Amino acid sequence: MKFQLGLISGSTGRTTFACCGPYEVGVMWFVAALLVFSLAYGLLRWVHPLPATRRWPPPQVMVAAAVLTAVTAFLVWQRWPPGAAHTFMNLRWDLWPQGAVLFALGAWAGESRSLEDLTARAGRLGWTARTAAALFVAVAIYEKSRGQLESTLHSLGWPTILGTVLYGVISVAFTVWFTAVIRARWSGAGPLRARAGRASYATYVLHPLVLTAIMVLCASLPLAPELKFLVVAVVAIPVCFLTGYAATQAPGISKVL
């Protein structure tokens, strides 16, 4: 179910609810995609057990992942361009190629124990991601100036091809770079970080319900919408994590979350 809640604070202080479709996954599209990828990976390893470790050079693996992301995104975007509305259950098919490739990259790094090698070039990857992002924005500005930005997303011209190539580079380079930065600066040591990490998945799953409840409770506050947003944001983040952590401690639920 997709939850959308709009808070309109005028002279009447009324709250308006908007529910967009009882059969949409909404913000949970990522969980649906992750479930599909996980089931596919489990089936693959059931049919074809993990082979002897093969040490492919990480640079080659990242280049292959970027190319695969670009090619599959290019093909999918012809049918479902980024931001396309009215897709089946609002599953955001345009983002699935990127998710599938990054999932496979993470599985490879875990199976081959190559995460350290993969993230060893964090500095270069960071600059690669920044450069590709700047070029991507330049292409988008160029197409927008010609009034063809929307059609470019599902066309066969050079801007689309270049854009998907840059998209593949950004997807892989930024993800690996960001992983390296997190591993270097925030190791997860300490009870608070450990509990927050344990609760992160449950927090993602449960946060729409928690946010909706908090927004309803704050609807009657005599505050401007901007201040109300800040109040909800400050309160919601810790409450969402506390709810997620509590769910991980519940018998039965902890095995799922």
N, C-alpha and C positions, 0 to 999 in steps of 0.2 A: 504494500500500500504506500502511496505517496502522500506525505504530509506537507502541506504548505499553509503557513499561517501568516496573515498580514495584520499588523497592528496599526490602526489608523487613529491617531489622537488629534481630534479637533475639539470643538467646543462641547460636543456631546461625549467625547471619550469612548466612542463605541469601538468594538472589536469585530473585525470582519474575518471570517474563515473562508478559505478557498481550498476545496479538495478536488484535485485534478485526476479523476479517473480511478475507479476501484480496482482496476486490473493493471495498474502501473507499478513498477518496482521503484521508480523515482530515484532517490539518492542511494538506494540499495542495489543499483545496477552493478556496482563494483563487486559486491558480495556474490551476486549471481554469476558474474564472470569468473570470479575466483573459484567458485564451486565447480563450474564447468571445467576450468583448467586443472583443478586438483583431481577431479574424477578422471579426466583424460590421462593425466600423468600416472595416477594409480593403475589405470587399465593398461597403460603402456608397460609399466614395470611388472605387472602381473603376467602379461603375455611375453614380455621380453625383459628378463631380470637384468639388473645392473651389470654391465660387462666389466671386464678388467679396466682399471683406470687408464685412460689415455690422456696424456698431457698435451693438449693443444695450446699453442701460444695464446695468451690472453688478448694481445692486440688483434690477432686474426679472428678470434671469437667475437670481439666487440665490433669489428668491421662487418663480419657476417651478420651480426644481430642488427646493426644499423641498416644494412642493405635489405635484409628481410623485412624489417619494419617499414621501410620506404616502399618496397614493392607491394606488400600486402595492404598497406594504407592506401596506396594509389588505386589498387583494384577495388577495395571496399568503398572508397570515397566516390567512385563513379556511381554507385547506387545509393549510398548514404553519406552525403557530405557532412563535415563537422557541424554539429548543431542542428542536424535535420530533425524536424518534428514528425510526429505521427509514425514513429517506428514501433514495431511490435513490443508491447509492454514497456515502451520507453527504455529499452535496454542499451541505448547508446552504442550501436554497432560500430560507429566510426572510431571508437576508442579500443575496441577489442584487439585489433592487430598489435598495437603497442603493448597492451597488457599481456597478450599471449607470448610475445617475444621476450619481454622482460621477465615473465614467469619462467620461461625456458632458460634464460640466461642465469637467473638465480638458482634454478635446479642444477644446471651444469656446474656452477661455482660450488654448490654444496656437495655434489657427488664427487667432484674431482678435487675438492678441498683447495680450490684455487682463488678463494676470495682475497687473500692477501696479495697474490700476484695481480688480480684483477684491479685492485684499488691502489696499486703501487705507483701509478702514474697520475695521481690525483691532480697535481698542478697543471699538467698538460691537458687533462680532460676538462678541467674547469675553464681554461681559456678556449678550448675547442667548443665547448657548449656556449660560451658567451659570443664567440665569433659567429657560430651558426645561428644563434638567436638574433643577432644584429642583422645578418643577411636575410633571415626569414622575415623580420619586421620590414626591412627595406623592400622586399618583394611585395609584401602585403600593401605597403604604402603606394608603391608603383601601380599595382592593380586597382587599388581604390581610387587613385587619381584618374584612372581611365574608366572608372565606373563599372569594372568587371570583376570585382573581388568575389562576389557570391558565385558567379558562373565559373570562376577559376578553380573553385574547390572540386568541381566534378567535370573538368574539361581535359583535353589531351594535349594542351599546349606546353611550351617550355616552362612557363611560370609554375604550372602544377607539378611538373616533373621535378623542377628545382626545389619547389616548396616541400614536396614529400621527401626528397633526399635530405634536405636540411632538418626536416621533422625527425627522420630516423637518426640522424647524428645527434640532435639535441636529446632525444629520448634516451639513448644509450649513454652518451657522455655525461649528461647532467645527473642521471640516476646513479651511475657508478661514482662520479665525483662526490655527490651528496652523501652517498653511503660511506665513502672514505672519510669525509669531514665529520660525520656523526661518530664513526668508530674512533677517530682520533681525539675528539673533544669531549664526547659524552659516552663513556664506556658502559654506563648502566650501573656503576657501583653505587652503593647506598640503598637503604631500604625504600626510600620514597621513589627513586627512579625505578627500582626493581618492581615495585607494586604498580607504578604507572605503566610500565612496559607490559606487565602481565594483564593489565586491564584494558590495554589499547584496543584490541579487537572487539571486546564486549562493549567498550565505549562507542566505537564506530557503529555497531549494530543497534545500540539502544538510544543513541543521542537524539534521533528525531522525536521519540516519545518524551524524553526529558526536556528537550527544548520547547516542545509544544506546551507542556505543563507549566514551565517557568514563564513563558510568554503570556499564558492565560492568567497566571497569578499576578503578573506585573501590568496587565492591561489597564487596571483601574488607577494606577499611579498617576498623579497629576504632574506629569513631566512632558517635556517636549519629546518628539519622536527620537531625536538624536541622543538625548540624555537617556531615554529609555533603552535605546540600543546598547549604549555603553553599560548600563546596569545589567541588562540581560547577558551581555558578553562576559562581563566580569564574574557574574554569579554562575553562569551556565558551564563554563569550562571545568572548574573543580567539581561541581555537582555531577556533571556527566562522567567524569573519571571515578568519582566516589561510587556512583551507581554501577558503573562497569566493574569496578573492583568487587563490590558487594555481590554482583551476579557471579563472578568467578569463584566466590567462596560458598555459593549455595550448592548443596548436594545434588548431583545429577546434572545441573546446568553447567558446572565447572568443567565437565568432560566435553561439552560442546563448545563452550566459549573459552 
